[in-house]
Amino acid sequence: MSALFFRYYIDVTKYNLFFCVLYTIIRANLIEGIILFGTVGVLISFTAYRYFNNIEYYFYINGGLSKKHLQLTTFIINLVFSSLILLIWCIRYR
């Protein structure tokens, strides 16, 4: 993984965290917030990033990273991360 990918990951995850924390506060359900972080929240963050920072995809393409690669890798990382958090949560509190 390159530093360029991590810049994209951090930028997209900011949108995802904002949305998931807001959802968790409104619904008052932490488990749903964690699941949302790894699934639908990623898709919403891609949409928000495309809306606000669409021109930056050219920066990543010039760096040798395709949009598909960036989004797929980000989705997999967030899915694995949220799955691990849920697994730890279930082992610890169930």
Backbone as a ProteinNet text record, in pm:
[ID]
protein_1_A
[PRIMARY]
MSALFFRYYIDVTKYNLFFCVLYTIIRANLIEGIILFGTVGVLISFTAYRYFNNIEYYFYINGGLSKKHLQLTTFIINLVFSSLILLIWCIRYR
[TERTIARY]
84.3	0	88.5	49.5	128.8	72.6	152.9	108.4	-5.3	-6.6	-113.1	-247	-246.1	-370.3	-419.4	-328.3	-369.8	-426.3	-379	-438.5	-584.9	-609.5	-747	-830.6	-775.5	-848.3	-889.2	-799.2	-829.7	-936.3	-923.8	-1022.9	-1162.5	-1172.4	-1303.1	-1356	-1269.1	-1312.5	-1364.2	-1318.6	-1374	-1523.1	-1562.8	-1705.5	-1780.4	-1719	-1782.8	-1800.8	-1698.8	-1708.8	-1813.5	-1816.2	-1915.9	-2056.2	-2081.7	-2214	-2248.8	-2155.4	-2183	-2200.5	-2121.1	-2136.9	-2270.2	-2305.6	-2435	-2549.9	-2540.8	-2643.2	-2650.7	-2534.5	-2530.5	-2590	-2564	-2620.4	-2771.7	-2819.1	-2963.6	-3036.5	-2982.6	-3049.8	-3014.5	-2906.4	-2860.2	-2834.6	-2773.7	-2743	-2601.9	-2507.2	-2367.6	-2342.3	-2408.5	-2388.1	-2427.4	-2540.8	-2582.5	-2482.8	-2428.1	-2328.6	-2202.3	-2159.8	-2039.8	-2066.7	-2182.4	-2218.1	-2227.5	-2285.4	-2298.2	-2160.8	-2066	-1931.1	-1867	-1892.1	-1829.2	-1906.5	-2030.6	-2112.2	-2162.4	-2280.1	-2347.1	-2276.1	-2215.2	-2144.9	-2031.2	-1966.3	-1858.7	-1915	-2026.3	-2087.8	-2133.2	-2187	-2228.1	-2105.9	-1997.9	-1876.7	-1816	-1824.8	-1779	-1859.8	-1989.4	-2075.7	-2043.7	-2024.5	-1990.5	-1854.2	-1758.1	-1625.3	-1632.3	-1709.1	-1723	-1789.8	-1884.9	-1955.1	-1864.5	-1790.1	-1709	-1566.1	-1510.8	-1370	-1349.2	-1440.3	-1432.6	-1305.1	-1259.6	-1141.1	-1015.2	-1013.6	-894.8	-870.4	-970.2	-947.1	-838.8	-825.2	-717.8	-581	-570.9	-446.8	-407.8	-504.7	-476.7	-449.8	-519.1	-494.8	-353.4	-310.2	-173.2	-71.5	-109.3	-22	-24.1	-104	-107.8	-214.4	-309.5	-416.3	-549.2	-618.9	-748.6	-857.2	-965.4	-1078.8	-1135.4	-1142.5	-1193.4	-1104.5	-973	-879.6	-892.2	-900.1	-912.9	-1039.8	-1151.2	-1278.9	-1288.2	-1242.9	-1250.8	-1162.7	-1042	-952.2	-1005.4	-1059.5	-1118.7	-1236.3	-1321.3	-1436.5	-1392.4	-1293	-1245.1	-1183.9	-1104.2	-1041.8	-1149	-1247.9	-1352.6	-1439.9	-1465.5	-1544.8	-1471.4	-1343.3	-1263.6	-1252.1	-1226.1	-1212.2	-1341.2	-1455	-1581.4	-1617	-1581	-1606	-1523.7	-1399.3	-1315.4	-1368.9	-1413.7	-1470.4	-1596.3	-1682.3	-1803	-1769.7	-1669	-1627.5	-1575.9	-1492.7	-1441.8	-1556.4	-1649.4	-1765.2	-1848.7	-1872.1	-1952.6	-1882.2	-1751.8	-1676.8	-1674	-1657.9	-1642.2	-1773.9	-1879.7	-2003.5	-2119.9	-2103.4	-2215	-2193.3
-118.7	0	124.6	215.3	336.5	447.5	548.6	664.7	735.8	725.6	787.2	720.9	587.1	517.6	557.8	566.8	601.6	742.7	831.1	965.3	955.7	874.9	854.7	788.6	685.9	613.3	705.6	789.5	881.7	983.2	1034.8	1131.7	1071	949.9	884.6	842.1	795.9	748.9	863	984	1099	1112.7	1101.3	1106.9	989.4	871.1	751.7	763.3	806.6	821.5	925.4	1035.8	1138.6	1082.3	1013.5	957.6	851	762.2	653.2	702.8	800	856.3	929.2	1004	1072.9	972.8	866.7	762	696	666.5	601.6	691.9	820.8	913.9	922.4	930.7	942.6	814.6	700.5	573.8	515	560.9	512.9	362.3	313.9	172.2	157.8	121.9	113.1	-0.1	-112.8	-227.3	-190.7	-125	-82.3	16	103.5	198.6	131.1	26.8	-47.5	-123.5	-185.4	-255.7	-158.1	-43.7	58.6	107.6	118	162.5	70.4	-57.4	-153	-182.4	-137.3	-173.3	-48.3	-4.9	104.1	237.9	258.3	383.1	407.2	299.2	311.7	362.4	307.5	350	495.6	535.1	674.9	766.2	722.2	805.3	817.9	713.2	724.9	830.2	830.4	928	1069.4	1086.3	1219	1264	1173.6	1209.8	1249.2	1174	1207.5	1342.8	1374.9	1502	1619.4	1606.4	1716.9	1719.8	1605.5	1598.2	1521.8	1530.1	1450.1	1477.5	1598.7	1634.4	1565.7	1526.7	1463.9	1322.7	1260.9	1128.3	1132.6	1244.7	1257.6	1251.2	1304	1297.7	1152.8	1071.7	930.9	851.5	883.3	815.6	845.9	971	1006.2	936.4	901.5	827.5	677.8	632.2	490.6	409.7	475.9	405.4	433.2	327.8	345.9	369.4	427.4	453.5	322	221.7	90.4	28.5	36.8	-17.9	54.8	186.6	265.8	229	223	196.9	53.6	-41.7	-181.8	-208.3	-155.3	-175.1	-106.4	12.7	82.9	4.6	-47.4	-125.4	-250.3	-320.6	-442.9	-411.1	-307.1	-269.3	-235.3	-155.1	-118	-236.8	-326.3	-445.6	-535.2	-556.7	-639.9	-572.9	-443	-369.4	-373.8	-349.5	-352.1	-494.3	-594.2	-733.1	-770.9	-727.3	-754.9	-685.7	-563.2	-491.7	-562.2	-606.7	-679.6	-812.4	-881.2	-1007.6	-985.9	-886.4	-854.6	-813.7	-735.5	-692.5	-812.6	-905.7	-1024.6	-1113.8	-1128.9	-1211.7	-1146.3	-1017.8	-945.8	-926.2	-893.1	-852	-946.6	-1057.9	-1152.5	-1277.2
0	0	0	-80.8	-93.2	-4.2	14.7	92.4	20.6	-110.8	-189.8	-160.4	-148.1	-114.2	24.4	120.3	255.8	264.1	178.7	173.7	128.9	25.7	-20.3	88.5	151.1	254.3	369.3	413	523	480.4	358.1	309.7	301.5	249.9	236.9	373.2	460.2	591.6	678.8	655.2	728.4	702.9	577	543.5	605.5	598.9	653.5	804.8	874.6	1020.3	1059	988.4	1016.7	1003.4	893	870.3	973.7	1004.1	1097.9	1241	1281.2	1415.7	1426.7	1325.2	1324.8	1331.9	1254.5	1257	1394.4	1453.4	1584	1691.9	1684.1	1782.2	1767.4	1644.8	1621.6	1662.1	1621.7	1649.7	1786.5	1847.3	1978.1	1976.7	1867.6	1855.6	1798.5	1883.4	1844	1745.1	1763.4	1674	1530.9	1514.2	1379.7	1319.8	1402.1	1354.5	1304.9	1375.2	1334.4	1204.8	1194.7	1071.4	954.9	980.9	877.9	830.5	921.4	886.8	782.7	793.3	702.1	576.6	567.5	451.4	378.7	413.3	341.7	361.4	476.3	502.3	404.3	361.2	263.5	130.6	90.1	-35.8	-29	83.8	101.9	102.2	163.4	165.3	25.5	-57.2	-196.1	-271	-247.8	-313.6	-266.8	-137.4	-83.8	-134.8	-139.1	-188.4	-335.4	-413.4	-555.1	-573.2	-487.4	-498.2	-461.6	-354	-303.9	-359.5	-396.3	-435.8	-565.7	-657.9	-780.1	-859.3	-863.3	-941.6	-889.6	-763.6	-705.9	-757.2	-819.8	-876.7	-984.1	-1054.4	-1152.8	-1086.2	-966.7	-890.2	-862.5	-825.4	-795.5	-922.8	-1030	-1157.1	-1206.1	-1192.1	-1229.7	-1140.5	-1020.5	-929.6	-954.5	-1050.2	-1085.4	-1014.1	-951.5	-879.8	-949	-986.5	-1051.9	-946.9	-991.7	-902.7	-848.4	-933.6	-892.6	-784.8	-803.5	-705.2	-571.5	-575.5	-453.1	-376.9	-448.3	-381.8	-332.2	-410.5	-369.1	-246.9	-247.5	-134.3	-8.3	-24.2	90.2	146.2	58.6	103.7	179.8	128.9	194.7	331.2	338.4	466.5	569.8	531.6	626.9	664.9	571.4	601.8	700.4	679.7	771	907.7	907.2	1032.4	1114.6	1052	1125.9	1169.7	1089.4	1129.1	1252.2	1255.8	1373.2	1498.3	1483.5	1598.5	1647.4	1555.7	1596.5	1661.9	1610.4	1670.2	1812.3	1830.6	1964.8	2056.3	2005.9	2084.2	2129.5	2037.6	2071.7	2172.4	2157.7	2252.3	2389.8	2392.6	2519.8	2594.1	2523.2	2590.4	2571.9	2510.7	2494.6	2572
[MASK]
++++++++++++++++++++++++++++++++++++++++++++++++++++++++++++++++++++++++++++++++++++++++++++++

